[in-house]
Amino acid sequence: MFLKRQKSATLIILLLGFLSYSFFLYMSLPVKSKPLKKEVDAGKMVWQQYNCNACHQVYGLGGYLGPDLTNVYSKRGPAYIGSFLKAGVGAMPLFNLTEAETKSLLTYLKDIDASGTSDPKTFTINYDGTIEQK
Amino acid sequence: MEPSNKNNLSTSKLFILAGLLLLAIGMLFGLTGALQYLAPQFLKQYLSFEKIRPLHVSSVVFWIIFAAMGSVLTYLQQYNGKKIFSPWLLKIQFGIFSITVVAILITYVFGVFGGREYWEFHPLLAMPLITGWILFIINFMASLVSFKNLPVYVWMWLTGLFFFLFTFIESYLWLIPYFRSNVVNDMTVQWKSYGSMVGSWNMLIYGSSIFLMEKISGSKKYSHTPIAFVLYFTGLFNLMFNWGHHIYTLPTYPFVKHISYTVSMTELLILGRIIWLWKSSVDTARRHYHQAAYRFLLAADVWIFLTLLLAIAMSIPAINVYTHGTHITVAHTMGATIGINSFILLAIAFDILKDSCMPFEKSIKWINRGYYTANISLLFFWLSLVMAGILKAKWQMNDASIPFSSMMLQLRPYFIIFFVSGVGLITGFYLVLFPLIKNQFICQYKKLFIKREKNETVFIIDQFQSV
């Protein structure tokens, strides 16, 4: 079992599988999106520049100190988010965002909100252990 | 073989030593972050949480990377029975990584971020890391004496080397607008790269742990057996295809999730089996001789089983939907990075750094105290996160009417245990790290002292001769 040839063949098969899987995903990304919107992209850069991810999550991924913000735009609205950004709260510092930065960030959060729902309650559990969104 | 000059601190050992220093400061940042959960105003003006978290994460991730590089470089020389291809290339690699990591930590303090999970530094700082890693690959490949009949750990090192480079570059695809134009696309590629990247540094660490096990047991049979290769290929299969469990709740392709679910997380089980088999083959006398290294491998063995239970549960989407986004995920990460990676790397550090002018025997009492303190504290640390995660999962699934801040208040008792056990963890680790680091510095100092003494003697002899 596992002669040199078999080892090489297994490795080549796995590598080919991995590369095909990777490049398939790169070439046909899950969401066929329209060209990048400047305002959304600017908001994403604000999100990353201030490292919002350290405390907040999007789709349950990120920090744990603050709430998940995937659907905060539709749940709370831009005015509510804006007041948090202006005042800072608890552990969240006052970032002194410019008007333009705040506007871009809100546009980005609106875009995330439109992409789907992160609430785990919206999933149904199948008998085989998989999950589906309602 | 690696030169056995007891005063000599080779560059590959320097990687381990730098890693230990990063671990020491990384834990301090972690403790500060844990305190900010209890006292949100603590250091808020200077080092608020969005700075402390990356300071902690990057320090400890680079502890793992530095120690993994040091272990591979040292053991490669021991495997080959000759020195590394280019010591200069190695020095340049060390210089690049050290300067870049210091720069990364400084930029965090000043609030300069790239803002991505794990790699929260500015993307420009990724360039020297890629360069340094390529030098690592060149030196490794050029040092390898032969590609014939390679033991499994060399396969694992090669896998780790190339996959880390691939996945690290992949994690920067977001710089191309095409990949970041939609949040779902961006997160799919991001977590694809991260899932495989963790697997790639695990390949480096687990490869070194197999080398260490064989070194301690005195038998080189295991790393050529069919079972070793079956387990290696299973691990590689997981590295390549099981990353989808990070994004079960993301509205991405369903097949990504099904593939991940099917390719279950067996990599930790693999190592558990390896250690278990090895343990039975080591005789008691030899175990005693390598006690510190052996004990840390034994601790990793226990943590593999605990982390494995959690990992298997989290790989099932029906359970993941409850645990995702909760502190149970953090418990899993802490179990894997502290209980498994750090304990294995400490075992390796004891093995590699024991060849110094000062034996560890004098400090063994304190090392043992540190070992038990760290393990007991880690258990409470881990359990507090699991409990906090269960309560958050309950809130996510049922109590959406309760505000986030109120839910966090309910978790406070577990955050207190988390912080207190964190103090215990850092104390235990420091008791272990102190002799490891101190011995190396004393030996270096002695080396300089002896050199100076020699020079002075030569000078005096010269004076006599001239007279």
HADDOCK unambig.tbl for C-alpha pairs under 7 A between the chains (distance, minus, plus):
assign (segid A and resid 1 and name CA) (segid B and resid 226 and name CA) 6.12 0.50 0.50
assign (segid A and resid 2 and name CA) (segid B and resid 226 and name CA) 5.76 0.50 0.50
assign (segid A and resid 14 and name CA) (segid B and resid 237 and name CA) 6.98 0.50 0.50
assign (segid A and resid 18 and name CA) (segid B and resid 240 and name CA) 5.99 0.50 0.50
assign (segid A and resid 29 and name CA) (segid B and resid 185 and name CA) 5.83 0.50 0.50
assign (segid A and resid 30 and name CA) (segid B and resid 185 and name CA) 5.96 0.50 0.50
assign (segid A and resid 30 and name CA) (segid B and resid 252 and name CA) 5.53 0.50 0.50
assign (segid A and resid 30 and name CA) (segid B and resid 253 and name CA) 5.76 0.50 0.50
assign (segid A and resid 31 and name CA) (segid B and resid 184 and name CA) 6.92 0.50 0.50
assign (segid A and resid 31 and name CA) (segid B and resid 185 and name CA) 6.26 0.50 0.50
assign (segid A and resid 33 and name CA) (segid B and resid 181 and name CA) 6.89 0.50 0.50
assign (segid A and resid 33 and name CA) (segid B and resid 182 and name CA) 6.33 0.50 0.50
assign (segid A and resid 35 and name CA) (segid B and resid 181 and name CA) 6.92 0.50 0.50
assign (segid A and resid 36 and name CA) (segid B and resid 177 and name CA) 6.78 0.50 0.50
assign (segid A and resid 36 and name CA) (segid B and resid 181 and name CA) 4.80 0.50 0.50
assign (segid A and resid 48 and name CA) (segid B and resid 113 and name CA) 6.90 0.50 0.50
assign (segid A and resid 48 and name CA) (segid B and resid 114 and name CA) 5.83 0.50 0.50
assign (segid A and resid 48 and name CA) (segid B and resid 115 and name CA) 3.89 0.50 0.50
assign (segid A and resid 48 and name CA) (segid B and resid 116 and name CA) 6.62 0.50 0.50
assign (segid A and resid 49 and name CA) (segid B and resid 113 and name CA) 5.33 0.50 0.50
assign (segid A and resid 49 and name CA) (segid B and resid 114 and name CA) 5.96 0.50 0.50
assign (segid A and resid 49 and name CA) (segid B and resid 115 and name CA) 5.76 0.50 0.50
assign (segid A and resid 50 and name CA) (segid B and resid 113 and name CA) 6.79 0.50 0.50
assign (segid A and resid 50 and name CA) (segid B and resid 115 and name CA) 6.96 0.50 0.50
assign (segid A and resid 51 and name CA) (segid B and resid 50 and name CA) 6.06 0.50 0.50
assign (segid A and resid 51 and name CA) (segid B and resid 113 and name CA) 6.29 0.50 0.50
assign (segid A and resid 51 and name CA) (segid B and resid 115 and name CA) 4.47 0.50 0.50
assign (segid A and resid 53 and name CA) (segid B and resid 115 and name CA) 6.76 0.50 0.50
assign (segid A and resid 54 and name CA) (segid B and resid 50 and name CA) 5.14 0.50 0.50
assign (segid A and resid 54 and name CA) (segid B and resid 53 and name CA) 6.38 0.50 0.50
assign (segid A and resid 55 and name CA) (segid B and resid 50 and name CA) 6.58 0.50 0.50
assign (segid A and resid 59 and name CA) (segid B and resid 249 and name CA) 6.71 0.50 0.50
assign (segid A and resid 59 and name CA) (segid B and resid 250 and name CA) 6.14 0.50 0.50
assign (segid A and resid 60 and name CA) (segid B and resid 324 and name CA) 6.16 0.50 0.50
assign (segid A and resid 60 and name CA) (segid B and resid 325 and name CA) 4.16 0.50 0.50
assign (segid A and resid 61 and name CA) (segid B and resid 325 and name CA) 6.14 0.50 0.50
assign (segid A and resid 62 and name CA) (segid B and resid 117 and name CA) 6.73 0.50 0.50
assign (segid A and resid 67 and name CA) (segid B and resid 404 and name CA) 6.35 0.50 0.50
assign (segid A and resid 90 and name CA) (segid B and resid 40 and name CA) 5.85 0.50 0.50
assign (segid A and resid 91 and name CA) (segid B and resid 40 and name CA) 4.39 0.50 0.50
assign (segid A and resid 91 and name CA) (segid B and resid 41 and name CA) 6.07 0.50 0.50
assign (segid A and resid 91 and name CA) (segid B and resid 44 and name CA) 6.82 0.50 0.50
assign (segid A and resid 93 and name CA) (segid B and resid 44 and name CA) 6.83 0.50 0.50
assign (segid A and resid 93 and name CA) (segid B and resid 48 and name CA) 7.00 0.50 0.50
assign (segid A and resid 112 and name CA) (segid B and resid 183 and name CA) 6.38 0.50 0.50
assign (segid A and resid 116 and name CA) (segid B and resid 251 and name CA) 6.55 0.50 0.50
assign (segid A and resid 118 and name CA) (segid B and resid 249 and name CA) 6.57 0.50 0.50
assign (segid A and resid 120 and name CA) (segid B and resid 321 and name CA) 6.00 0.50 0.50
assign (segid A and resid 120 and name CA) (segid B and resid 396 and name CA) 6.91 0.50 0.50
assign (segid A and resid 120 and name CA) (segid B and resid 397 and name CA) 6.51 0.50 0.50
assign (segid A and resid 121 and name CA) (segid B and resid 397 and name CA) 5.49 0.50 0.50
assign (segid A and resid 125 and name CA) (segid B and resid 318 and name CA) 5.73 0.50 0.50
assign (segid A and resid 129 and name CA) (segid B and resid 316 and name CA) 6.19 0.50 0.50
assign (segid A and resid 129 and name CA) (segid B and resid 317 and name CA) 5.96 0.50 0.50
assign (segid A and resid 129 and name CA) (segid B and resid 318 and name CA) 4.93 0.50 0.50
assign (segid A and resid 130 and name CA) (segid B and resid 317 and name CA) 5.20 0.50 0.50
assign (segid A and resid 130 and name CA) (segid B and resid 318 and name CA) 5.76 0.50 0.50
assign (segid A and resid 131 and name CA) (segid B and resid 317 and name CA) 5.97 0.50 0.50
assign (segid A and resid 131 and name CA) (segid B and resid 318 and name CA) 5.97 0.50 0.50
